[in-house]
Amino acid sequence: MIRGAARGIAAINSAVKRYLFLATSYFGLVVLANWLASRYVISVGFGRVAPAGVFCIGGVLVLRDWLQQLRGLMWTMPLVYAAGLASWGIGDAAGWSSLEKIAVASVVAFTVSETVEAAVFTPLRTRSLTLGVAFSGAAGNALDSWLFLQLAFGSQAFFTGQFIGKGEMIALGTLLTLGRRRLLPAAALAS
């Protein structure tokens, strides 16, 4: 009986550690993405360029799905909003003047695209976590790219590059999801 309880506690501790690691990564990537987007433009391949935070956001779209799989929407969606707001606050405190508009655009784009992504991911994850990550990432990518660029820059000039760059990271995240057995359970721990 004691061994069974100890194994149960160890499993809970392991899930909490995985969640905290992924949540910290998610949060850090959001802040980094906004700072990079405010400073640099990079090549994403295929002759296209995008604001430099594009690869971070592609990773963020995948991490949101993984976090939901571990802890559910009630833990994940507040993290989405907190990360965007923290990015704005950090940028404001650090004097990243060009970041404010980008951070506000990011909060709005995250709120809308991550909510849509959750709506796509939630029913698919029980059938196939990998397909859920791929399809929700594609939906979130398109919406986030369009909305972010419109609000941050008033232009869709970077849309194709933005979509490609995020898509490359979503593809990598989808492949990593295939090997998820040790990182994420097949069934959600929370709905």
C-alpha positions as CSV (number, residue, x, y, z in Angstrom):
1,M,0.0,0.0,0.0
2,I,2.8,2.4,0.9
3,R,4.7,1.6,-2.3
4,G,1.6,2.2,-4.4
5,A,1.0,5.6,-2.7
6,A,4.7,6.5,-3.2
7,R,4.5,5.6,-6.9
8,G,1.3,7.8,-7.2
9,I,3.1,10.7,-5.5
10,A,6.2,10.2,-7.7
11,A,3.9,10.3,-10.8
12,I,2.2,13.5,-9.7
13,N,5.6,15.1,-9.0
14,S,6.9,14.0,-12.4
15,A,3.9,15.5,-14.1
16,V,4.2,18.8,-12.2
17,K,7.9,19.0,-13.1
18,R,7.1,18.4,-16.8
19,Y,4.4,21.1,-16.6
20,L,6.7,23.6,-14.9
21,F,9.5,23.0,-17.4
22,L,7.2,23.4,-20.4
23,A,5.4,26.4,-18.9
24,T,8.7,28.1,-18.2
25,S,9.9,27.4,-21.7
26,Y,6.5,28.7,-23.1
27,F,6.8,31.9,-21.0
28,G,10.4,32.5,-22.0
29,L,9.8,31.9,-25.7
30,V,6.9,34.4,-25.7
31,V,9.1,37.2,-24.2
32,L,12.0,36.3,-26.4
33,A,9.8,36.2,-29.5
34,N,8.5,39.7,-28.9
35,W,11.9,41.1,-28.2
36,L,13.3,39.5,-31.4
37,A,10.4,40.6,-33.5
38,S,10.9,44.2,-32.3
39,R,14.6,44.1,-33.4
40,Y,15.3,41.8,-36.3
41,V,14.1,40.3,-39.6
42,I,15.4,36.9,-40.6
43,S,15.3,34.5,-43.5
44,V,13.0,31.5,-43.0
45,G,14.0,29.8,-46.2
46,F,12.4,29.7,-49.6
47,G,13.5,33.3,-50.3
48,R,11.2,34.6,-47.5
49,V,11.8,36.7,-44.5
50,A,9.9,37.3,-41.3
51,P,10.2,39.1,-37.9
52,A,12.8,37.2,-36.0
53,G,10.5,35.9,-33.3
54,V,8.8,33.6,-35.8
55,F,10.6,30.4,-34.8
56,C,9.9,31.0,-31.1
57,I,6.2,31.4,-31.8
58,G,6.1,28.2,-33.8
59,G,7.5,26.5,-30.8
60,V,4.9,28.3,-28.5
61,L,2.0,27.0,-30.6
62,V,3.2,23.4,-30.0
63,L,4.0,23.9,-26.3
64,R,0.5,25.2,-25.7
65,D,-0.9,21.9,-26.9
66,W,1.6,19.9,-24.8
67,L,0.7,22.0,-21.7
68,Q,-3.0,21.4,-22.3
69,Q,-2.3,17.7,-22.7
70,L,-0.6,17.6,-19.3
71,R,-2.8,19.9,-17.2
72,G,-5.9,20.9,-19.2
73,L,-7.3,24.2,-20.4
74,M,-7.8,25.7,-17.0
75,W,-4.0,25.7,-16.4
76,T,-3.0,26.5,-20.0
77,M,-5.1,29.4,-21.1
78,P,-4.3,31.7,-18.2
79,L,-0.6,31.0,-19.0
80,V,-1.2,32.2,-22.5
81,Y,-2.6,35.5,-21.4
82,A,0.0,36.0,-18.6
83,A,2.9,35.4,-20.9
84,G,1.7,38.0,-23.4
85,L,1.0,40.5,-20.7
86,A,4.4,39.8,-19.0
87,S,6.1,40.3,-22.3
88,W,4.5,43.7,-22.6
89,G,5.3,44.6,-19.0
90,I,9.0,43.5,-19.3
91,G,9.4,45.4,-22.5
92,D,7.9,48.5,-20.9
93,A,10.1,48.3,-17.8
94,A,13.2,47.6,-19.9
95,G,12.5,50.5,-22.2
96,W,12.1,48.5,-25.4
97,S,10.1,51.2,-27.0
98,S,9.3,49.4,-30.2
99,L,8.2,46.3,-28.2
100,E,5.0,47.9,-26.8
101,K,3.1,47.8,-30.0
102,I,4.4,44.3,-30.8
103,A,3.6,43.0,-27.3
104,V,0.0,44.4,-27.4
105,A,-0.4,42.9,-30.9
106,S,1.0,39.6,-29.5
107,V,-1.5,39.6,-26.6
108,V,-4.4,40.1,-28.9
109,A,-3.1,37.6,-31.5
110,F,-2.4,35.0,-28.7
111,T,-5.8,35.5,-27.2
112,V,-7.6,34.9,-30.4
113,S,-5.3,32.3,-32.1
114,E,-4.6,30.3,-29.0
115,T,-8.3,30.1,-28.2
116,V,-9.0,28.9,-31.7
117,E,-6.1,26.5,-31.5
118,A,-7.5,25.1,-28.3
119,A,-10.9,24.6,-29.9
120,V,-9.3,22.7,-32.8
121,F,-6.9,20.7,-30.5
122,T,-9.3,19.7,-27.8
123,P,-11.5,17.3,-29.8
124,L,-8.6,15.9,-31.9
125,R,-6.2,15.1,-29.0
126,T,-8.3,12.1,-27.9
127,R,-8.1,10.6,-31.4
128,S,-4.5,11.5,-32.1
129,L,-2.3,13.8,-30.1
130,T,0.1,14.1,-33.1
131,L,-2.7,15.1,-35.5
132,G,-4.1,17.5,-32.9
133,V,-0.8,19.3,-32.6
134,A,-0.4,19.5,-36.4
135,F,-3.9,20.7,-37.2
136,S,-4.3,23.1,-34.3
137,G,-0.8,24.4,-35.0
138,A,-1.7,25.1,-38.6
139,A,-5.0,26.9,-37.6
140,G,-3.2,28.9,-34.9
141,N,-0.3,29.7,-37.3
142,A,-2.5,31.2,-40.0
143,L,-4.7,33.2,-37.6
144,D,-1.8,34.4,-35.4
145,S,0.4,35.4,-38.4
146,W,-2.4,37.5,-40.0
147,L,-3.6,39.1,-36.9
148,F,-0.2,39.8,-35.4
149,L,1.2,41.3,-38.5
150,Q,-1.9,43.5,-39.1
151,L,-1.8,44.9,-35.5
152,A,2.0,45.2,-35.1
153,F,3.0,46.4,-38.5
154,G,-0.3,47.3,-40.3
155,S,0.9,45.2,-43.2
156,Q,0.8,41.6,-44.5
157,A,4.2,41.9,-46.3
158,F,5.7,39.2,-43.9
159,F,2.7,36.8,-43.9
160,T,4.2,34.1,-46.1
161,G,7.5,34.2,-44.3
162,Q,5.7,34.3,-41.0
163,F,3.6,31.3,-42.0
164,I,6.6,29.3,-43.3
165,G,8.8,30.0,-40.3
166,K,6.1,29.0,-37.8
167,G,5.2,26.1,-39.9
168,E,8.7,24.8,-39.8
169,M,8.7,24.8,-36.0
170,I,5.2,23.3,-35.9
171,A,6.4,20.5,-38.2
172,L,9.3,19.8,-35.9
173,G,7.0,19.9,-32.9
174,T,4.7,17.5,-34.6
175,L,7.6,15.1,-35.2
176,L,8.6,15.4,-31.6
177,T,5.1,14.7,-30.5
178,L,5.4,11.3,-32.3
179,G,8.1,10.4,-29.8
180,R,6.1,11.8,-26.9
181,R,5.6,8.6,-24.9
182,R,8.0,9.6,-22.2
183,L,7.3,13.3,-22.1
184,L,3.5,13.3,-22.4
185,P,0.9,10.7,-21.5
186,A,-1.3,9.4,-24.3
187,A,-4.4,10.4,-22.3
188,A,-4.8,13.8,-20.7
189,L,-4.2,14.1,-17.0
190,A,-6.8,16.8,-16.9
191,S,-9.6,17.8,-19.3
